[in-house]
Amino acid sequence: MSEGEDLNCWLCERPFGALIQWHHPVPKSKKGRGTVPVHPICHRAIHANFTNAELARIGDEAQTIRAHPKVEKFTKWVANRPPDFHASTRR
């Protein structure tokens, strides 16, 4: 990332505030190495809706994750929230 470049969440595509977590699109338990930046609430939403086996099959296809009906509903809901917004995650 170059200086001045904005960093956005891999899932919801909103900018970050002070809090950033790093998500393994392919879980470490499934030999995943790479990470992507996500909001804590987005990270919880991913893991609330997908098993590690499902995430391993999907890989780094963010659009596939976003197309899941519950995740799509979540990303629309969180779209206008502040960057460091926090709420309980429904399972």
Rosetta constraint file for C-alpha pairs under 8 A:
AtomPair CA 1 CA 5 HARMONIC 6.48 0.50
AtomPair CA 6 CA 15 HARMONIC 7.16 0.50
AtomPair CA 7 CA 15 HARMONIC 6.10 0.50
AtomPair CA 7 CA 16 HARMONIC 6.70 0.50
AtomPair CA 8 CA 13 HARMONIC 5.12 0.50
AtomPair CA 8 CA 14 HARMONIC 5.32 0.50
AtomPair CA 8 CA 15 HARMONIC 4.36 0.50
AtomPair CA 8 CA 16 HARMONIC 6.09 0.50
AtomPair CA 8 CA 37 HARMONIC 7.43 0.50
AtomPair CA 8 CA 38 HARMONIC 7.80 0.50
AtomPair CA 9 CA 13 HARMONIC 4.49 0.50
AtomPair CA 9 CA 14 HARMONIC 5.50 0.50
AtomPair CA 9 CA 15 HARMONIC 6.25 0.50
AtomPair CA 9 CA 16 HARMONIC 6.85 0.50
AtomPair CA 9 CA 37 HARMONIC 5.63 0.50
AtomPair CA 9 CA 38 HARMONIC 4.60 0.50
AtomPair CA 9 CA 39 HARMONIC 6.26 0.50
AtomPair CA 10 CA 36 HARMONIC 6.26 0.50
AtomPair CA 10 CA 37 HARMONIC 5.90 0.50
AtomPair CA 10 CA 38 HARMONIC 5.62 0.50
AtomPair CA 10 CA 62 HARMONIC 6.85 0.50
AtomPair CA 11 CA 38 HARMONIC 6.53 0.50
AtomPair CA 11 CA 42 HARMONIC 6.53 0.50
AtomPair CA 11 CA 62 HARMONIC 6.35 0.50
AtomPair CA 11 CA 65 HARMONIC 7.74 0.50
AtomPair CA 11 CA 66 HARMONIC 6.81 0.50
AtomPair CA 11 CA 75 HARMONIC 7.73 0.50
AtomPair CA 12 CA 42 HARMONIC 7.14 0.50
AtomPair CA 12 CA 75 HARMONIC 5.50 0.50
AtomPair CA 12 CA 78 HARMONIC 7.68 0.50
AtomPair CA 12 CA 79 HARMONIC 6.96 0.50
AtomPair CA 14 CA 79 HARMONIC 7.00 0.50
AtomPair CA 14 CA 83 HARMONIC 6.93 0.50
AtomPair CA 15 CA 83 HARMONIC 6.24 0.50
AtomPair CA 16 CA 20 HARMONIC 6.82 0.50
AtomPair CA 16 CA 39 HARMONIC 7.06 0.50
AtomPair CA 16 CA 83 HARMONIC 5.15 0.50
AtomPair CA 16 CA 84 HARMONIC 7.10 0.50
AtomPair CA 17 CA 83 HARMONIC 4.91 0.50
AtomPair CA 17 CA 84 HARMONIC 5.42 0.50
AtomPair CA 18 CA 84 HARMONIC 6.77 0.50
AtomPair CA 19 CA 39 HARMONIC 6.63 0.50
AtomPair CA 19 CA 40 HARMONIC 7.19 0.50
AtomPair CA 19 CA 84 HARMONIC 6.31 0.50
AtomPair CA 20 CA 37 HARMONIC 6.28 0.50
AtomPair CA 20 CA 38 HARMONIC 5.92 0.50
AtomPair CA 20 CA 39 HARMONIC 5.38 0.50
AtomPair CA 20 CA 40 HARMONIC 6.68 0.50
AtomPair CA 21 CA 37 HARMONIC 5.79 0.50
AtomPair CA 21 CA 38 HARMONIC 5.33 0.50
AtomPair CA 21 CA 39 HARMONIC 5.96 0.50
AtomPair CA 21 CA 40 HARMONIC 5.87 0.50
AtomPair CA 21 CA 43 HARMONIC 7.39 0.50
AtomPair CA 22 CA 35 HARMONIC 5.66 0.50
AtomPair CA 22 CA 36 HARMONIC 5.41 0.50
AtomPair CA 22 CA 37 HARMONIC 4.74 0.50
AtomPair CA 22 CA 38 HARMONIC 6.03 0.50
AtomPair CA 23 CA 35 HARMONIC 5.20 0.50
AtomPair CA 23 CA 36 HARMONIC 5.27 0.50
AtomPair CA 23 CA 37 HARMONIC 6.30 0.50
AtomPair CA 23 CA 38 HARMONIC 6.54 0.50
AtomPair CA 23 CA 43 HARMONIC 6.74 0.50
AtomPair CA 24 CA 28 HARMONIC 6.71 0.50
AtomPair CA 24 CA 32 HARMONIC 6.44 0.50
AtomPair CA 24 CA 33 HARMONIC 6.90 0.50
AtomPair CA 24 CA 34 HARMONIC 5.88 0.50
AtomPair CA 24 CA 35 HARMONIC 4.50 0.50
AtomPair CA 24 CA 36 HARMONIC 6.49 0.50
AtomPair CA 25 CA 32 HARMONIC 7.22 0.50
AtomPair CA 25 CA 34 HARMONIC 7.19 0.50
AtomPair CA 25 CA 35 HARMONIC 6.54 0.50
AtomPair CA 25 CA 36 HARMONIC 7.19 0.50
AtomPair CA 25 CA 55 HARMONIC 6.39 0.50
AtomPair CA 25 CA 56 HARMONIC 7.16 0.50
AtomPair CA 25 CA 58 HARMONIC 7.97 0.50
AtomPair CA 25 CA 59 HARMONIC 5.44 0.50
AtomPair CA 25 CA 60 HARMONIC 5.09 0.50
AtomPair CA 26 CA 30 HARMONIC 6.47 0.50
AtomPair CA 26 CA 31 HARMONIC 7.15 0.50
AtomPair CA 26 CA 32 HARMONIC 4.44 0.50
AtomPair CA 26 CA 33 HARMONIC 7.32 0.50
AtomPair CA 26 CA 34 HARMONIC 7.55 0.50
AtomPair CA 26 CA 52 HARMONIC 7.68 0.50
AtomPair CA 26 CA 55 HARMONIC 5.80 0.50
AtomPair CA 26 CA 56 HARMONIC 4.58 0.50
AtomPair CA 26 CA 57 HARMONIC 7.85 0.50
AtomPair CA 26 CA 58 HARMONIC 7.78 0.50
AtomPair CA 26 CA 59 HARMONIC 5.18 0.50
AtomPair CA 26 CA 60 HARMONIC 6.93 0.50
AtomPair CA 27 CA 31 HARMONIC 6.63 0.50
AtomPair CA 27 CA 32 HARMONIC 5.00 0.50
AtomPair CA 27 CA 33 HARMONIC 7.82 0.50
AtomPair CA 27 CA 52 HARMONIC 6.06 0.50
AtomPair CA 27 CA 55 HARMONIC 6.93 0.50
AtomPair CA 27 CA 56 HARMONIC 6.32 0.50
AtomPair CA 28 CA 32 HARMONIC 4.51 0.50
AtomPair CA 28 CA 33 HARMONIC 6.39 0.50
AtomPair CA 29 CA 52 HARMONIC 7.80 0.50
AtomPair CA 30 CA 52 HARMONIC 7.52 0.50
AtomPair CA 30 CA 53 HARMONIC 7.59 0.50
AtomPair CA 30 CA 56 HARMONIC 6.42 0.50
AtomPair CA 32 CA 56 HARMONIC 7.82 0.50
AtomPair CA 38 CA 42 HARMONIC 6.09 0.50
AtomPair CA 38 CA 43 HARMONIC 5.99 0.50
AtomPair CA 39 CA 43 HARMONIC 6.15 0.50
AtomPair CA 39 CA 83 HARMONIC 7.70 0.50
AtomPair CA 39 CA 84 HARMONIC 7.44 0.50
AtomPair CA 40 CA 44 HARMONIC 6.33 0.50
AtomPair CA 40 CA 86 HARMONIC 7.90 0.50
AtomPair CA 41 CA 45 HARMONIC 6.26 0.50
AtomPair CA 41 CA 85 HARMONIC 7.66 0.50
AtomPair CA 41 CA 86 HARMONIC 6.21 0.50
AtomPair CA 41 CA 87 HARMONIC 7.13 0.50
AtomPair CA 41 CA 89 HARMONIC 7.20 0.50
AtomPair CA 42 CA 46 HARMONIC 6.27 0.50
AtomPair CA 43 CA 47 HARMONIC 6.52 0.50
AtomPair CA 44 CA 48 HARMONIC 5.94 0.50
AtomPair CA 44 CA 89 HARMONIC 6.57 0.50
AtomPair CA 45 CA 49 HARMONIC 6.36 0.50
AtomPair CA 45 CA 71 HARMONIC 7.06 0.50
AtomPair CA 45 CA 74 HARMONIC 7.73 0.50
AtomPair CA 45 CA 89 HARMONIC 6.41 0.50
AtomPair CA 45 CA 90 HARMONIC 7.81 0.50
AtomPair CA 46 CA 50 HARMONIC 6.17 0.50
AtomPair CA 46 CA 65 HARMONIC 7.73 0.50
AtomPair CA 46 CA 71 HARMONIC 7.48 0.50
AtomPair CA 47 CA 51 HARMONIC 6.70 0.50
AtomPair CA 47 CA 52 HARMONIC 7.98 0.50
AtomPair CA 48 CA 89 HARMONIC 7.58 0.50
AtomPair CA 48 CA 90 HARMONIC 7.28 0.50
AtomPair CA 48 CA 91 HARMONIC 5.20 0.50
AtomPair CA 49 CA 70 HARMONIC 7.50 0.50
AtomPair CA 49 CA 71 HARMONIC 7.50 0.50
AtomPair CA 49 CA 91 HARMONIC 7.05 0.50
AtomPair CA 50 CA 54 HARMONIC 5.86 0.50
AtomPair CA 50 CA 55 HARMONIC 6.30 0.50
AtomPair CA 51 CA 55 HARMONIC 6.26 0.50
AtomPair CA 52 CA 56 HARMONIC 6.08 0.50
AtomPair CA 53 CA 57 HARMONIC 6.40 0.50
AtomPair CA 54 CA 58 HARMONIC 6.24 0.50
AtomPair CA 55 CA 59 HARMONIC 5.91 0.50
AtomPair CA 58 CA 64 HARMONIC 7.08 0.50
AtomPair CA 58 CA 65 HARMONIC 7.68 0.50
AtomPair CA 61 CA 65 HARMONIC 6.76 0.50
AtomPair CA 62 CA 66 HARMONIC 6.13 0.50
AtomPair CA 63 CA 67 HARMONIC 6.06 0.50
AtomPair CA 64 CA 68 HARMONIC 6.85 0.50
AtomPair CA 65 CA 71 HARMONIC 6.98 0.50
AtomPair CA 66 CA 71 HARMONIC 5.57 0.50
AtomPair CA 66 CA 72 HARMONIC 5.30 0.50
AtomPair CA 66 CA 75 HARMONIC 7.54 0.50
AtomPair CA 67 CA 71 HARMONIC 6.91 0.50
AtomPair CA 67 CA 72 HARMONIC 5.71 0.50
AtomPair CA 68 CA 72 HARMONIC 5.87 0.50
AtomPair CA 69 CA 73 HARMONIC 6.19 0.50
AtomPair CA 70 CA 74 HARMONIC 6.16 0.50
AtomPair CA 71 CA 75 HARMONIC 6.06 0.50
AtomPair CA 72 CA 76 HARMONIC 6.29 0.50
AtomPair CA 73 CA 77 HARMONIC 6.21 0.50
AtomPair CA 74 CA 78 HARMONIC 6.10 0.50
AtomPair CA 75 CA 79 HARMONIC 5.82 0.50
AtomPair CA 81 CA 85 HARMONIC 6.12 0.50
